[in-house]
């Protein structure tokens, strides 16, 4: 008995995306907090680059180095960043890269799922500027689009992560074939599934194949396209654990779902995910029977929760004014304070200023918390934390 598999080989220097059920698992950022700063944080927009495009890479590299030098970065780190940016011309990513460097070495260079807004930029600061990753990596739900008819189905795996080779093993009952020239092409990977049977048998096999593909690709969404009877038959046969991931569109069995429609469905999924988190946040604002709160908002309350290692999930709005507030940090990730004198009282001899979101994300990473961007919501929407910074707390 053969088992169908979809494998996506890792790309050069590509760490895990950090996504877990749509929320960013921050564990892959641990290397950034194993050494003290200062740090160079560089976001490179490669969305218009072509392979071997030295004429695009070199000016970008020089511009990033000039900006880092202006902010006080050391020469060795500037050289490391310059070399890393120029090296991207050999492997042009569809959207961009983030580079985090210190002491002459690039420590982490994750691939971005979206181009950095406003183009390439560089920051030299006491902590890595990882906040933008929540939007540039974390809000890209992977979707399997299943075009279903009575004969079988075509699968497309949609993502913003660019071209990657795919491999497939053939299932005994539901042959899976790569389409001509298959692979990642304009953020789509194509599979064909053909089973020649009655609707009920076909729907069961399609559901089985779709379940396997979802597990292998860790897809967030399953979008079913086709006539209503075929869609319903497949949906009813999917495992219950996948029901909350399913969306449907009423296109005919010969149609192809437009990119705009896929993006609309994916954006709706992201918004519902954020709304669910805010529902939990609102509920956690109400004290329990012992008078304890399960949520915090505002820099002072969040800093206290971070020191006590009570952060479970950070909620950060990219436009929130409190993200830019200055707090004070010590060498130990648990040493964060609103005022510098607090750290001295705690016995910390050395301290540095840092942005509040950078400091809280350091505490979240080292405390095994997760983080979620509230970008789909407006700052004044109901339930959004005051100032754009909040957290669900461990009880």
Residue pairs with C-beta under 8 A, 6 or more apart in sequence:
1 172
2 169
2 170
2 171
2 172
3 169
3 171
3 212
4 168
4 169
4 170
4 171
4 174
4 176
4 209
4 212
4 213
5 167
5 168
5 169
5 212
5 216
6 157
6 166
6 167
6 168
6 191
6 212
6 213
6 216
6 217
7 166
7 167
7 168
7 216
8 164
8 165
8 166
8 217
9 164
9 165
9 167
11 91
11 111
11 164
12 91
13 109
14 110
14 111
15 28
15 108
15 110
16 27
16 28
17 110
17 113
17 137
17 138
17 140
17 161
18 24
18 25
18 26
18 27
18 28
18 29
18 133
18 137
18 138
19 25
19 137
19 138
19 140
19 218
19 220
20 370
21 220
22 141
22 220
22 269
22 270
22 273
23 138
23 273
23 277
23 313
23 370
23 371
23 372
24 133
24 134
24 137
24 138
24 370
24 371
24 372
24 373
25 370
26 361
26 364
26 365
26 369
26 370
26 371
27 365
27 368
28 108
28 110
29 108
29 128
29 130
29 133
29 361
29 365
30 365
30 366
31 107
31 108
32 39
32 100
32 107
32 108
32 128
32 130
32 365
33 333
33 362
33 365
33 366
35 102
35 103
35 107
36 331
37 102
37 125
37 126
37 127
37 128
37 352
38 72
38 73
38 102
38 124
38 125
38 126
39 100
39 101
39 102
39 124
39 125
39 126
39 127
39 128
39 129
40 68
40 73
40 77
40 78
40 81
40 99
40 100
40 101
40 102
40 122
40 123
40 124
41 98
41 99
41 100
41 122
41 123
41 124
41 125
41 128
41 129
41 130
42 64
42 68
42 81
42 85
42 98
42 99
42 100
42 101
42 120
42 121
42 122
42 123
43 96
43 97
43 98
43 99
43 112
43 116
43 120
43 121
43 122
43 132
43 136
44 60
44 64
44 85
44 88
44 96
44 97
44 98
44 99
44 116
44 120
45 60
45 95
45 96
45 115
45 116
45 119
45 120
46 88
46 92
46 93
46 94
46 95
46 96
46 97
46 115
47 94
47 95
47 96
47 115
48 56
49 56
49 57
49 88
49 89
49 92
49 93
50 56
50 92
51 89
51 90
51 91
51 92
52 89
52 90
53 89
53 92
54 86
54 89
56 89
57 85
57 86
57 87
57 88
57 89
58 86
60 85
60 120
61 81
61 82
61 83
61 85
61 86
62 82
63 120
64 81
64 82
64 85
64 120
64 122
65 78
65 79
65 81
65 82
67 121
67 122
68 77
68 78
68 81
68 122
68 124
69 78
71 122
71 123
71 124
72 124
73 124
74 103
74 104
76 103
76 104
77 101
77 102
77 103
77 104
77 105
79 104
80 101
80 104
80 105
80 106
81 99
81 101
81 106
81 122
84 99
84 101
84 106
84 109
85 99
88 97
93 111
93 112
93 162
94 160
94 161
94 162
94 163
94 187
95 111
95 112
95 113
95 114
95 115
95 136
95 160
95 162
96 111
96 112
96 114
96 115
96 116
96 120
96 136
97 109
97 110
97 111
97 112
98 108
98 109
98 110
98 112
98 132
98 133
98 136
99 106
99 108
99 109
100 106
100 107
100 108
100 109
100 128
100 130
101 107
110 133
110 137
111 137
111 161
111 162
112 136
112 137
113 136
113 137
113 139
113 140
113 159
113 160
113 161
114 135
114 136
114 139
114 140
114 160
116 132
116 136
123 129
125 354
125 355
125 358
126 329
126 352
126 353
126 354
126 358
127 329
127 354
127 355
127 358
127 359
127 362
128 358
129 355
129 358
130 358
130 361
131 316
131 318
131 323
131 355
131 357
131 358
131 361
132 318
134 316
134 318
134 371
134 372
134 373
134 375
135 318
135 373
135 375
138 371
138 372
138 373
139 270
139 373
139 375
139 376
140 159
140 160
140 161
140 266
141 220
141 221
141 266
141 269
141 270
142 157
142 158
142 159
142 217
142 218
142 219
142 220
142 221
143 157
143 158
143 159
143 219
143 220
143 221
143 222
143 223
143 262
143 265
143 266
144 155
144 156
144 157
144 158
144 210
144 213
144 214
144 217
144 219
144 221
144 222
144 223
145 155
145 156
145 157
145 158
145 223
145 225
145 257
145 262
146 153
146 154
146 155
146 206
146 210
146 222
146 223
146 224
146 225
146 226
146 234
147 153
147 154
147 155
147 156
147 225
147 226
147 253
147 255
147 256
147 257
148 206
148 224
148 225
148 226
148 227
148 230
148 231
148 234
148 253
149 226
149 227
149 230
149 253
149 254
150 199
150 202
150 230
150 253
151 194
151 195
151 196
151 202
152 174
152 193
152 194
152 195
152 196
152 202
152 206
153 193
153 206
153 209
153 210
153 226
153 234
154 190
154 191
154 192
154 193
155 190
155 191
155 192
155 193
155 209
155 210
155 213
156 188
156 189
156 190
156 191
157 166
157 188
157 189
157 190
157 191
157 213
157 217
157 219
158 187
158 188
158 262
158 266
159 187
159 189
160 187
161 184
161 187
162 184
162 187
163 183
163 184
163 185
164 183
164 184
164 189
165 183
165 184
166 178
166 182
166 183
166 184
166 189
166 191
168 176
168 177
168 178
168 191
170 176
170 177
171 209
171 212
173 195
173 205
174 193
174 194
174 195
174 205
174 206
174 208
174 209
175 193
175 194
175 195
176 191
176 192
176 193
176 209
177 191
177 192
177 194
178 190
178 191
178 192
179 190
179 191
179 192
182 189
182 190
182 191
183 189
191 213
193 206
193 209
195 201
195 202
195 205
195 206
197 205
199 229
199 230
199 233
200 233
203 230
203 233
203 234
203 236
203 237
204 237
206 234
206 237
207 234
207 235
207 237
207 238
208 237
210 222
210 234
210 238
211 238
211 239
211 242
213 219
214 222
214 242
214 245
219 245
220 245
220 269
221 245
221 246
221 247
221 265
221 266
221 269
222 238
222 242
222 245
222 246
222 247
223 246
223 247
223 248
223 249
223 257
223 262
223 265
224 231
224 234
224 235
224 246
224 247
224 248
224 249
225 231
225 248
225 249
225 251
225 253
225 255
225 257
226 251
226 252
226 253
227 252
227 253
228 250
230 253
231 248
235 243
235 246
235 248
238 246
247 265
247 268
247 269
249 257
249 261
249 265
251 257
267 376
270 376
271 376
271 377
273 372
274 372
274 373
274 374
274 376
274 377
275 377
277 313
277 315
277 372
277 392
278 315
278 374
278 377
278 381
278 382
278 383
278 384
279 383
280 392
281 295
281 315
281 383
281 385
281 390
281 392
282 382
282 383
283 294
284 293
284 294
284 295
284 392
284 393
285 293
285 294
285 295
286 293
287 293
288 294
288 395
292 395
293 393
294 392
294 393
294 395
295 390
295 391
295 392
295 393
296 302
296 304
296 305
296 390
296 391
296 393
297 385
297 386
297 387
297 389
297 390
297 391
298 322
298 385
298 386
298 387
298 389
299 322
299 325
299 327
299 338
299 356
299 387
299 389
300 338
302 311
302 356
302 360
302 389
302 390
302 391
303 327
303 336
303 337
303 338
303 356
303 359
303 360
305 311
305 391
305 393
306 334
306 336
306 359
306 360
306 363
306 364
306 367
307 334
307 335
307 336
307 337
307 363
309 334
309 363
309 367
309 394
310 393
310 394
311 360
311 363
311 364
311 367
311 369
311 391
311 393
311 394
312 369
312 370
312 391
312 392
312 393
312 394
313 369
313 370
313 371
313 372
313 391
313 392
314 360
314 361
314 364
314 369
314 370
314 371
314 372
314 389
314 390
314 391
315 371
315 372
315 374
315 385
315 389
315 390
315 391
315 392
316 323
316 357
316 360
316 361
316 371
316 372
316 373
316 374
316 388
316 389
317 323
317 373
317 374
317 375
317 377
317 379
317 384
317 385
317 388
317 389
318 373
318 374
318 375
318 388
319 379
319 388
320 374
320 379
320 385
320 387
320 388
320 389
321 387
321 388
322 356
322 386
322 387
322 388
322 389
323 355
323 356
323 357
323 387
323 388
323 389
324 355
324 356
324 357
325 355
325 356
326 353
326 354
326 355
326 356
327 336
327 337
327 338
327 353
327 354
327 355
327 356
327 359
328 336
328 337
328 338
328 339
328 340
328 342
328 343
328 351
328 352
328 353
328 354
329 335
329 336
329 337
329 343
329 351
329 352
329 353
329 354
329 359
329 362
330 336
330 343
330 346
330 348
330 350
330 351
331 348
331 350
332 348
333 362
333 363
333 365
333 366
333 367
334 363
334 366
335 343
335 346
335 348
335 351
336 359
336 360
336 362
336 363
337 343
337 346
337 351
340 351
343 351
344 351
356 389
357 389
360 389
360 391
361 371
363 369
364 370
364 371
369 391
374 384
374 385
374 388
377 384
378 384
379 388
384 390
